[in-house]
Structures are given as C-alpha cells and as structure tokens.
Amino acid sequence: MLKSALLILSGNAAFSVFLLIRNLAVATLIPLEDYAIAATFMIAMTAVEMASTLGLQQQIVQADKGEDVRFQAALQGFQVVRGLLAGVVLFVAAGSIAGFMGVPQIAWAYQVLAVIPVLNALHHFDMHRLNRQMVFGPLIWTKVVPIVASLLVIWPLATTLGDYRVMLWALVVQAAVMTVMSHVTAQRSYRLVWDRDIIGESLRFGWPLLLNSIFLFGVFQGDKIIVGHVLGLEPLALFAMGFTLTLAPSLVMANSIQNFFLPQLSKGDARFGMLAQVTSQTGLFGGVVLVIAVAVLGAPLVDVVLGHKYAGLVPLLVPLAVLQAIRIAKAGPSIAAMAKGHTTNAMWANVPRLISLVVIWVALHQGADLITVIWIGCLGEFVGLIVAGALMRQRTGVKVAVVPFIGACAFWAAAVMAPWWVMVIVGLVGVGLMRDFRLYIRRK
C-alpha cells in the first residue's frame, strides 16, 4: 500500500515539476505581457473543460460496475460527445473571450485552443479503471510523458516565435500526446457505446460535480480574470505566476490524496471512519509541507530563475501558499463524502470561495492591492473548509478531529505573522497532533 502511495505521489510530483519548469521557461523566454496573454489561454481552456466536466473518471472508480466493459465504453462515448460540445463552445466564444481579456486581435488563438477539449475527449479510460485495482502506472505515464513533450518543444518554439504563441502550441502538443499515451498504456480495446441508461446514471452522479467544476473555475481562475480585467496584463502576469508556483504542488497533493484514498474509502468497510480521518489529516499535512517549502524556496527561486521583472511576486508567495494549503485541507472531507456517493459536498464547500470573488471585485475597484485579494480568498477557503467538515459529519457520520484542525489553524497564522523558525516549530507540533495520520503511516 505504501508503495502505491509513493508511486502516486512521485508521479504527480514529476508532473508538477515538469509543468512548473515549462511555465518558468515560457516566462523567462517571452516578455511579461506576453506571459499574461499566455495565462489567459489556460483560463479559457479551463473554463470550457470545467463547464462540461461530469466526473466520468471518478465514476468508473467509484461505481460497483466500474470493471464492466460496456460501462466503460458508454462512459467513453459520453466523454466524446461532451468534448465535442466543449470544443464548439470555445471556438464560437473565442472572440468574446479575447475581447473581455483586452486582446481582441488574438481571437484566432482561442479558436486553436478549441481542439484541446476534443483531444481530451478521446482519452481511453483504462488508466482510470485500473485505479480500482490500485494500479497507477498507466495514469502516471499518461500525465508525465505529455508534459515532458510540451517542455521539449518550448525552446524551438521560443526561438522561432518568441511570444505568447509558445504557450499556445505547447498546450496543443501536451493534449495530443496525452491522448496518444492513454491508448498506448491501455489494456483493453477502445470502444464507444451510446447507452441512455448509463448516461442517465452519469448525469445523476455527475451533475453536482459539474456544478462544482463551474465553481472550481471561479476558485482557480476567477481571481485572475478579475485582476486581469481590472488591473491589466502586468499585474495579471505576476498574479498568474504566483498561482503557478503554489497551485501546481497543491494539485499534486490533492490529486494524490484522491487517487490513493478514494479506492480504499469506496470499499465501504469497517475502516471507513478511520480512513476518512486519515484522508482529512493527510490534507492538513500536505498544506504544512507546501507552506514551509514556499517560505524557504520561493524567493530564491523567483530571484534566480525569473529575475528582476518578477520581483513584485515575492511578497505574494507565502500568502498564496496558505491559500492553497487551506484548499488542500478542504479536499479531504469531500473525498470521504464522494466515496459514499455524496458528490455535492465539494460543490457546497466551494460556495464561500465563489462568494469571495464578489468581494474581490468590489475591493479592486476600491483600490485594493494583490495582497488584499489573497487574504479575501483565504477567508473564503477557510469558510469552505468548515462547510466541508460539517457536511462530512452530516452525510457520513464521521466528525473531523478537532485537535489536528486547531494545530493547522495555528500553523497558518504563524506562516503569515511569525518568523520562519516559529512557523516551522508550529508546523512540526501541528503534524504531531495528527494522530490518525501518524498511526496510518506507521502501520504502512
């Protein structure tokens, strides 16, 4: 079991590292404003993907008949339809998106991006089905190889193009290679089936995840959209890079926690309560590691790799890391609830963060700076964490352990108000209070 956990973590970490290297390479090779435009590509692509997500990958892991050949083929067929619709929407909306972001002259680039949802729709779902058996190799290869391919084309693209188009074509390459890898690593033949009954099940399972994905778009991208629209491209470039440096490792942790614990929790055996506690405390632990790493390595990384043009980013890093740490903690209770079929928990836990975007919009129009934007986001995430814990207790009967939660709160406060050595001490104490997490690690 521990071997599987390390495999997932190392695979997701490798993906995150290569993603970070790619984005840093693009940022250093093109002008600041061009990087801001490149950031809007990610926003546009994420908007369409999240607005059509139905959690089909999670369903094949969670459903009792996830091993059934026809069930998998029906999910793949539904995925193709979903992806084609997403691609059409992005192509049609390209002009409006470019105009809103203040770059109407590059509407064509957003139309090119419309091919990515179509490519993603052609993924083979075997890599997700194998997760049920705690086999994670295909999933990891399908994530890591494409990002490496995307990284390898950066330099030739930069030497020939030298502007935002570097990121555009790198994203297309990543999507194309990922689709190919999903088929190369599959054990079953690729089949597509249109089954109304299974699609109905998918819609019932996935509509809360669809709403949550729309909410997540606001959570992950809403701040950047508002910053870019109100403050302009240069502040957007700094803010987007700050999110890149802190969000990538947080997604590694959150995805690894879900990949590892969801199959175990979905068995529904007598260990559910204990595993739910471990899942929640693993999220708290991941947040501690993230904040300490950013506090120690963030400023030197910006100085050495990005240089003086990103100097304004340094004061934003630790507050952004705290925001991401709270988000990781919020994932634990939602994963436990999903294992019981309660897919609305994550959606409701993201509502406070979504509401915070309204406050951010008002604050920026009143002259607020980027630090204020981050603090408002942290407050929204914290309220969402409280909601996630309350819903887990209501719907699964498992109450989040109070002592580890208090320890995590003390650590987050120390991260933004105390010297680094105090933060480290409080963090170590907080980890010591995560009893279920420590016992689980010892047993493995």
C-alpha positions as CSV (number, residue, x, y, z in Angstrom):
1,M,0.0,0.0,0.0
2,L,2.8,2.4,0.9
3,K,4.5,1.6,-2.4
4,S,1.3,2.6,-4.3
5,A,1.2,5.9,-2.3
6,L,4.8,6.7,-3.1
7,L,4.2,5.8,-6.8
8,I,1.2,8.2,-7.0
9,L,3.0,11.0,-5.1
10,S,6.2,10.7,-7.2
11,G,4.2,10.5,-10.4
12,N,2.1,13.6,-9.6
13,A,5.2,15.4,-8.3
14,A,7.1,14.6,-11.5
15,F,4.2,16.1,-13.5
16,S,4.1,19.2,-11.3
17,V,7.9,19.7,-11.6
18,F,7.9,19.5,-15.3
19,L,4.8,21.7,-15.5
20,L,6.5,24.3,-13.3
21,I,9.7,24.1,-15.4
22,R,7.7,24.6,-18.6
23,N,5.8,27.6,-17.3
24,L,9.0,29.1,-15.8
25,A,10.8,28.6,-19.1
26,V,8.0,30.3,-21.0
27,A,8.0,33.2,-18.5
28,T,11.7,33.7,-18.9
29,L,11.7,33.4,-22.7
30,I,8.9,35.8,-23.6
31,P,8.0,39.4,-22.4
32,L,6.0,39.9,-19.3
33,E,2.8,41.0,-21.1
34,D,3.1,38.0,-23.5
35,Y,3.2,35.7,-20.5
36,A,0.0,37.3,-19.2
37,I,-1.7,36.6,-22.6
38,A,-0.4,33.0,-22.3
39,A,-2.0,32.8,-18.9
40,T,-5.4,33.7,-20.4
41,F,-5.1,30.6,-22.7
42,M,-5.1,28.4,-19.6
43,I,-8.1,30.4,-18.2
44,A,-10.1,30.0,-21.4
45,M,-9.3,26.3,-21.8
46,T,-10.0,25.6,-18.1
47,A,-13.3,27.4,-18.4
48,V,-14.7,25.2,-21.1
49,E,-13.3,22.0,-19.7
50,M,-14.7,22.7,-16.2
51,A,-18.0,23.8,-17.5
52,S,-18.6,20.4,-19.1
53,T,-17.0,18.1,-16.5
54,L,-19.2,15.3,-15.2
55,G,-16.8,13.3,-13.2
56,L,-16.8,10.3,-15.5
57,Q,-13.2,9.4,-14.5
58,Q,-14.2,9.4,-10.8
59,Q,-17.4,7.4,-11.6
60,I,-15.5,4.5,-13.1
61,V,-13.5,4.2,-9.9
62,Q,-16.5,4.7,-7.5
63,A,-19.2,2.6,-9.3
64,D,-19.8,-1.0,-8.4
65,K,-19.7,-1.9,-12.1
66,G,-16.6,0.0,-13.0
67,E,-14.9,-3.1,-14.3
68,D,-17.7,-3.8,-16.8
69,V,-16.6,-3.4,-20.4
70,R,-19.8,-1.9,-21.7
71,F,-20.0,0.5,-18.8
72,Q,-16.5,1.8,-19.6
73,A,-17.4,2.0,-23.3
74,A,-20.5,4.0,-22.5
75,L,-18.6,6.5,-20.4
76,Q,-16.0,6.9,-23.2
77,G,-18.8,7.5,-25.7
78,F,-20.4,10.1,-23.4
79,Q,-17.0,11.7,-23.0
80,V,-16.6,12.1,-26.7
81,V,-19.9,13.9,-27.0
82,R,-19.1,16.1,-24.1
83,G,-15.7,17.1,-25.5
84,L,-17.0,17.9,-29.0
85,L,-19.6,20.2,-27.5
86,A,-16.9,21.9,-25.3
87,G,-14.7,22.4,-28.4
88,V,-17.5,24.0,-30.3
89,V,-18.4,26.3,-27.4
90,L,-14.8,27.5,-27.1
91,F,-14.5,28.1,-30.9
92,V,-17.7,30.1,-31.0
93,A,-16.8,32.1,-27.9
94,A,-13.2,32.9,-28.9
95,G,-13.9,36.4,-30.0
96,S,-15.8,37.3,-26.8
97,I,-13.1,35.8,-24.6
98,A,-10.4,37.8,-26.4
99,G,-12.3,41.0,-26.2
100,F,-13.0,40.6,-22.4
101,M,-9.4,40.0,-21.7
102,G,-8.4,43.1,-23.7
103,V,-6.7,41.2,-26.5
104,P,-9.2,41.1,-29.4
105,Q,-6.5,40.8,-32.0
106,I,-5.7,37.2,-30.9
107,A,-9.2,35.7,-31.1
108,W,-7.7,33.2,-33.6
109,A,-5.5,31.7,-30.8
110,Y,-8.5,30.9,-28.7
111,Q,-10.1,29.2,-31.7
112,V,-7.0,27.0,-32.0
113,L,-7.4,26.1,-28.3
114,A,-10.8,24.6,-29.2
115,V,-9.0,21.5,-30.4
116,I,-7.8,20.6,-26.9
117,P,-11.2,19.7,-25.4
118,V,-11.8,17.4,-28.5
119,L,-8.4,15.7,-28.0
120,N,-9.1,15.3,-24.3
121,A,-12.5,13.7,-25.1
122,L,-10.7,10.9,-27.0
123,H,-8.9,9.6,-23.9
124,H,-9.0,5.9,-23.1
125,F,-10.5,5.4,-19.6
126,D,-8.4,2.3,-18.8
127,M,-6.0,4.4,-16.9
128,H,-8.8,5.3,-14.5
129,R,-10.4,1.8,-14.4
130,L,-7.0,0.4,-13.3
131,N,-7.0,2.7,-10.3
132,R,-9.7,0.4,-8.8
133,Q,-7.0,-2.3,-8.6
134,M,-4.5,0.2,-7.1
135,V,-2.6,0.1,-10.4
136,F,-1.5,3.6,-11.1
137,G,1.3,3.3,-13.6
138,P,-0.8,4.0,-16.8
139,L,-2.3,7.1,-15.2
140,I,1.2,8.4,-14.2
141,W,2.7,7.8,-17.6
142,T,-0.2,9.4,-19.3
143,K,0.3,12.5,-17.2
144,V,4.1,12.8,-17.2
145,V,5.1,12.0,-20.8
146,P,2.8,14.7,-22.4
147,I,4.1,17.4,-20.1
148,V,7.7,16.4,-20.9
149,A,6.9,16.6,-24.6
150,S,5.4,20.0,-24.1
151,L,8.5,21.1,-22.3
152,L,10.8,19.9,-25.1
153,V,9.1,22.0,-27.7
154,I,9.4,25.2,-25.7
155,W,12.9,26.1,-26.9
156,P,12.4,25.7,-30.6
157,L,9.0,27.5,-30.4
158,A,10.7,30.3,-28.4
159,T,13.5,30.7,-31.0
160,T,11.1,30.8,-33.9
161,L,8.0,32.6,-32.4
162,G,9.2,34.4,-29.3
163,D,5.8,35.5,-28.0
164,Y,2.6,34.1,-26.5
165,R,2.3,31.6,-29.3
166,V,4.9,29.5,-27.5
167,M,2.4,28.5,-24.8
168,L,-0.4,28.1,-27.3
169,W,1.3,25.4,-29.3
170,A,2.9,23.8,-26.2
171,L,-0.6,23.2,-24.8
172,V,-1.8,21.6,-28.0
173,V,1.3,19.3,-28.1
174,Q,0.6,18.3,-24.5
175,A,-3.1,17.5,-25.2
176,A,-2.2,15.5,-28.3
177,V,0.5,13.4,-26.6
178,M,-1.7,12.7,-23.6
179,T,-4.5,11.3,-25.8
180,V,-2.0,9.0,-27.5
181,M,-0.5,7.8,-24.2
182,S,-3.9,7.0,-22.8
183,H,-4.3,4.5,-25.6
184,V,-0.7,3.2,-25.5
185,T,-1.0,2.3,-21.8
186,A,-4.5,0.8,-22.0
187,Q,-5.1,-3.0,-21.5
188,R,-8.5,-3.1,-23.2
189,S,-9.5,-2.2,-26.7
190,Y,-11.0,1.2,-27.2
191,R,-14.8,1.1,-27.6
192,L,-17.5,3.7,-27.8
193,V,-21.1,2.9,-26.8
194,W,-24.2,5.2,-26.5
195,D,-26.2,3.8,-23.6
196,R,-29.0,6.0,-22.3
197,D,-29.3,4.2,-19.0
198,I,-25.6,4.6,-18.2
199,I,-25.6,8.2,-19.4
200,G,-28.6,8.8,-17.1
201,E,-26.5,7.3,-14.2
202,S,-23.6,9.5,-15.2
203,L,-25.7,12.6,-15.2
204,R,-27.1,11.8,-11.7
205,F,-23.7,11.1,-10.4
206,G,-22.0,14.0,-12.3
207,W,-24.3,17.0,-12.1
208,P,-23.1,18.0,-8.6
209,L,-19.5,17.6,-9.9
210,L,-20.4,19.7,-13.0
211,L,-21.7,22.5,-10.7
212,N,-18.6,22.1,-8.6
213,S,-16.4,22.3,-11.6
214,I,-18.0,25.6,-12.6
215,F,-17.5,26.7,-9.0
216,L,-13.8,25.5,-9.2
217,F,-13.3,27.6,-12.3
218,G,-14.2,30.6,-10.2
219,V,-12.0,29.3,-7.4
220,F,-9.0,28.6,-9.6
221,Q,-9.4,31.3,-12.3
222,G,-11.8,33.9,-11.0
223,D,-9.2,35.9,-9.2
224,K,-7.0,36.0,-12.3
225,I,-9.9,37.1,-14.6
226,I,-10.8,39.9,-12.2
227,V,-7.2,41.0,-11.7
228,G,-6.5,41.0,-15.5
229,H,-9.8,42.8,-16.3
230,V,-9.4,45.5,-13.6
231,L,-5.6,45.9,-13.2
232,G,-4.3,45.0,-16.6
233,L,-1.8,42.5,-18.0
234,E,1.3,43.2,-15.9
235,P,-0.4,42.6,-12.5
236,L,-2.0,39.5,-14.1
237,A,1.4,38.2,-15.1
238,L,2.7,38.4,-11.5
239,F,-0.5,37.0,-10.0
240,A,-0.7,34.1,-12.5
241,M,2.9,33.2,-11.9
242,G,2.3,33.2,-8.1
243,F,-0.6,30.8,-8.7
244,T,1.6,28.7,-10.9
245,L,4.3,28.4,-8.2
246,T,1.9,27.5,-5.4
247,L,-1.1,25.8,-7.2
248,A,0.9,23.2,-9.0
249,P,2.3,21.5,-5.9
250,S,-1.1,21.8,-4.1
251,L,-2.8,20.0,-7.0
252,V,-0.2,17.3,-6.8
253,M,-1.1,16.7,-3.2
254,A,-4.8,17.0,-3.6
255,N,-4.8,14.6,-6.7
256,S,-2.5,12.2,-4.9
257,I,-4.8,12.1,-1.9
258,Q,-7.8,11.4,-4.0
259,N,-6.1,8.8,-6.2
260,F,-4.8,6.9,-3.2
261,F,-7.7,7.1,-0.7
262,L,-10.8,7.1,-2.9
263,P,-10.5,3.5,-3.9
264,Q,-9.9,2.5,-0.3
265,L,-12.8,4.6,1.0
266,S,-15.2,3.3,-1.7
267,K,-14.9,-0.2,-0.4
268,G,-17.3,0.9,2.5
269,D,-15.8,-1.5,5.0
270,A,-15.4,-1.0,8.8
271,R,-12.3,1.1,8.3
272,F,-14.2,3.9,6.6
273,G,-14.2,6.2,9.7
274,M,-10.5,5.8,10.3
275,L,-9.7,6.3,6.6
276,A,-11.8,9.4,6.5
277,Q,-9.8,10.9,9.4
278,V,-6.6,9.9,7.8
279,T,-7.6,11.4,4.5
280,S,-8.5,14.7,6.1
281,Q,-5.3,14.8,8.2
282,T,-3.2,13.9,5.1
283,G,-4.6,17.1,3.5
284,L,-3.6,19.1,6.6
285,F,-0.1,17.6,6.4
286,G,0.3,18.4,2.7
287,G,-0.6,22.0,3.5
288,V,2.2,22.2,6.1
289,V,4.7,20.9,3.7
290,L,3.6,23.2,0.9
291,V,3.8,26.4,3.0
292,I,7.2,25.6,4.5
293,A,8.6,24.8,1.1
294,V,7.4,28.0,-0.4
295,A,8.6,30.1,2.5
296,V,12.1,28.6,2.2
297,L,12.5,28.2,-1.5
298,G,10.1,30.7,-3.1
299,A,12.1,33.9,-3.0
300,P,15.4,32.4,-4.2
301,L,13.5,30.6,-7.0
302,V,12.0,33.8,-8.2
303,D,15.3,35.7,-7.9
304,V,17.4,33.1,-9.7
305,V,15.0,31.8,-12.4
306,L,12.6,34.7,-13.2
307,G,14.8,37.7,-12.4
308,H,14.0,41.3,-11.5
309,K,10.9,41.6,-13.8
310,Y,9.1,39.3,-11.3
311,A,10.5,40.9,-8.1
312,G,7.0,42.1,-7.1
313,L,5.9,38.5,-6.8
314,V,8.0,37.6,-3.7
315,P,5.6,39.2,-1.1
316,L,2.7,37.3,-2.5
317,L,4.2,33.8,-2.3
318,V,3.6,32.8,1.4
319,P,0.0,34.2,1.5
320,L,-0.7,32.3,-1.7
321,A,0.8,29.2,-0.2
322,V,-1.5,29.5,2.8
323,L,-4.5,29.9,0.5
324,Q,-3.5,26.7,-1.3
325,A,-2.9,24.8,2.0
326,I,-6.4,25.6,3.1
327,R,-7.7,24.3,-0.2
328,I,-5.8,21.0,0.1
329,A,-7.3,20.6,3.6
330,K,-10.7,21.1,2.2
331,A,-10.3,18.2,-0.2
332,G,-10.1,15.5,2.5
333,P,-13.6,15.7,3.8
334,S,-15.0,16.0,0.3
335,I,-13.2,12.8,-0.9
336,A,-14.6,10.9,2.0
337,A,-18.1,12.0,1.2
338,M,-17.6,11.2,-2.5
339,A,-16.7,7.6,-1.6
340,K,-20.2,7.3,-0.1
341,G,-21.8,8.8,-3.3
342,H,-22.3,12.3,-1.9
343,T,-20.8,14.3,-4.8
344,T,-22.4,17.6,-3.7
345,N,-20.1,18.2,-0.7
346,A,-17.3,19.6,-2.8
347,M,-19.7,21.9,-4.6
348,W,-21.1,23.4,-1.4
349,A,-17.6,23.7,0.2
350,N,-16.6,25.9,-2.8
351,V,-19.6,28.3,-2.5
352,P,-17.9,30.6,0.1
353,R,-14.8,30.9,-2.1
354,L,-17.1,31.8,-5.0
355,I,-18.8,34.5,-3.0
356,S,-15.4,35.9,-2.1
357,L,-14.9,36.8,-5.8
358,V,-17.7,39.4,-5.5
359,V,-15.8,40.9,-2.5
360,I,-12.6,40.9,-4.5
361,W,-14.2,42.6,-7.5
362,V,-15.5,45.4,-5.2
363,A,-12.2,45.6,-3.3
364,L,-10.2,46.0,-6.5
365,H,-12.5,48.7,-7.8
366,Q,-11.9,50.5,-4.4
367,G,-8.2,50.4,-4.9
368,A,-7.2,47.2,-3.1
369,D,-3.9,45.6,-3.9
370,L,-3.0,41.9,-4.7
371,I,-2.2,41.0,-1.1
372,T,-5.8,42.0,-0.2
373,V,-7.1,39.9,-3.0
374,I,-5.3,36.9,-1.5
375,W,-6.5,37.5,2.1
376,I,-10.1,37.6,0.9
377,G,-9.5,34.4,-1.0
378,C,-8.1,32.8,2.2
379,L,-11.1,33.7,4.2
380,G,-13.4,32.2,1.5
381,E,-11.4,29.0,1.5
382,F,-11.4,28.8,5.3
383,V,-15.2,29.1,5.5
384,G,-15.4,26.4,2.8
385,L,-13.2,24.1,4.9
386,I,-15.7,24.5,7.8
387,V,-18.6,23.7,5.4
388,A,-16.7,20.6,4.1
389,G,-16.1,19.2,7.6
390,A,-19.8,19.8,8.6
391,L,-21.1,18.1,5.5
392,M,-18.8,15.1,6.0
393,R,-20.2,14.7,9.5
394,Q,-23.8,15.1,8.4
395,R,-23.6,12.7,5.4
396,T,-21.1,10.0,6.5
397,G,-21.3,10.2,10.3
398,V,-17.6,10.9,10.7
399,K,-16.6,14.0,12.6
400,V,-13.4,15.8,11.7
401,A,-10.9,15.6,14.5
402,V,-10.7,19.0,16.3
403,V,-7.2,18.9,17.6
404,P,-5.4,18.5,14.3
405,F,-7.6,21.2,12.8
406,I,-6.7,23.6,15.6
407,G,-3.0,22.8,15.0
408,A,-3.3,23.6,11.3
409,C,-5.0,26.9,12.0
410,A,-2.2,27.8,14.4
411,F,0.3,27.0,11.7
412,W,-1.5,29.1,9.0
413,A,-1.5,32.0,11.4
414,A,2.2,31.6,12.2
415,A,3.0,31.4,8.5
416,V,1.8,35.0,7.9
417,M,2.6,36.6,11.2
418,A,5.6,35.0,12.8
419,P,9.3,34.5,11.8
420,W,10.1,31.4,9.7
421,W,11.6,29.4,12.5
422,V,8.4,29.9,14.6
423,M,6.4,28.8,11.7
424,V,8.4,25.6,11.3
425,I,8.1,24.8,15.0
426,V,4.4,25.3,15.0
427,G,4.1,23.2,11.8
428,L,6.0,20.3,13.4
429,V,3.8,20.5,16.5
430,G,0.7,20.5,14.2
431,V,1.9,17.4,12.5
432,G,2.5,15.7,15.9
433,L,-1.2,16.4,16.6
434,M,-2.3,14.5,13.5
435,R,-2.7,11.2,15.4
436,D,-4.6,9.2,12.8
437,F,-2.3,10.2,10.1
438,R,0.8,9.2,12.1
439,L,-0.6,5.8,13.1
440,Y,-1.6,5.1,9.5
441,I,2.0,5.9,8.3
442,R,3.5,3.7,11.0
443,R,1.3,0.7,10.0
444,K,2.3,1.0,6.4
